[in-house]
Amino acid sequence: MQPASQTNGKINLDPDNAEHGLAQLVLTVIELLRQIVERHAIRRVEGGTLTDEQIENLGEALANLEEKMEELKEIFGLDAEDLNIDLGPLGSLL
Amino acid sequence: MDDLVYLYGLIPMKEAAETSIPAVKGFDGKRDLYTIPIGNITAIVCNLDSQEYSEESIKERINNDMEWLQEKAFHHHETVMKLSKIFTIIPLKFCTLYNNQGSLETAVQTNETKMLAAFDLITGNEEWNLKIYSDDSLLKKQVSQNNPTIEAKRAEISQLPKGKQFFEKKKLDKLVDSELEEEKNKVSEKIHKHLKEFALKGNVKKTWSNDVTGRKDNMTWNSVYLISETKVEEFLEQIQQFEKDMKEKGWQFEATGPWPAYHFSSLS
């Protein structure tokens, strides 16, 4: 009983609009990986085994990645919800 | 084989004797609703073909036939709603079926005391539902602005180099999120406590996800109240006042009713 809108977490692979659907799919995968890397990095930092310099480098890289992601979303006209696939009984992807 | 008996609700025998039930088509859309008197209690039922409506076939359709489910759930709701406007009714859950009239009678007889107590409880009272929604991004701003610890932390972080800033920001975001949840609960609980003063009973229910509500804002609170008919107006005025005071801050209130007393006449 979900409304068939673009924001319900479903990937829109409309034949006339395949480019956009593909961009959405690719960005969804990238966003998933980015979040996994981010969470892992946070765990490493909190684990206390990294040097100050390592933390700084890691943080800067992740911050840049996050910025880049925002830019890409902007370019393709997508927001955070569009990159979250509904996995049915498993909940949503992100 | 006997027909199955589909039970919509139970009403006091006295009320059944005074007023006859409206002519309504039953669950299969063909046969009419009718009443079965069982001592002090009258059951409102319809018959169903046991071949067509076996337990397996109903389960199968509930799980796989959305259109059927929607139509039948609507029928059940509409029927119980209509009856609740006329009678003091203990509403039964969707698809409450008995193998035959005998098994229904036994079930009613064994639970008679509980059922009569339920009638006493709901007579002259109404069930109302309150759902509270919140615009979390708006509330989040308020939480972080009004919290000196968070403000101080934010200032401290802005002095850090970019990489460290990233991790500290993430930590702070988490803190704001948990503060937000705490704040939402605190506010909702306070409202619930206040509203309970106007009600005989008030129960907290599970909130629904946005998939179910189809809304952008999140459901923060979901509760049901049993309210004396004379107090309903006052109760609703309170909610309107909350809405008026808190709307700008990102809160929305949705009160619905009167409902058949599903939550206050449960026999289990």
Contacts between the chains, C-beta under 8 A, distances in Angstrom:
chain1	res1	chain2	res2	distance
A	1	B	66	7.4
A	1	B	70	7.9
A	1	B	214	8.0
A	2	B	211	6.2
A	2	B	214	7.3
A	3	B	214	6.0
A	8	B	211	7.8
A	38	B	170	7.6
A	41	B	167	7.9
A	42	B	167	6.5
A	42	B	170	6.2
A	45	B	167	5.4
A	55	B	163	6.3
A	55	B	164	6.3
A	55	B	167	6.9
A	56	B	161	5.7
A	56	B	162	7.7
A	56	B	163	3.6
A	56	B	164	5.9
A	57	B	163	6.1
A	58	B	163	6.5
A	59	B	162	6.8
A	59	B	163	2.9
A	59	B	164	5.7
A	59	B	165	7.0
A	59	B	166	3.9
A	59	B	167	5.1
A	60	B	161	7.9
A	60	B	162	5.0
A	60	B	163	3.9
A	60	B	166	7.1
A	61	B	163	7.7
A	62	B	166	5.6
A	63	B	162	5.7
A	63	B	163	6.9
A	63	B	165	7.4
A	63	B	166	4.1
A	66	B	166	7.7
A	86	B	211	7.5
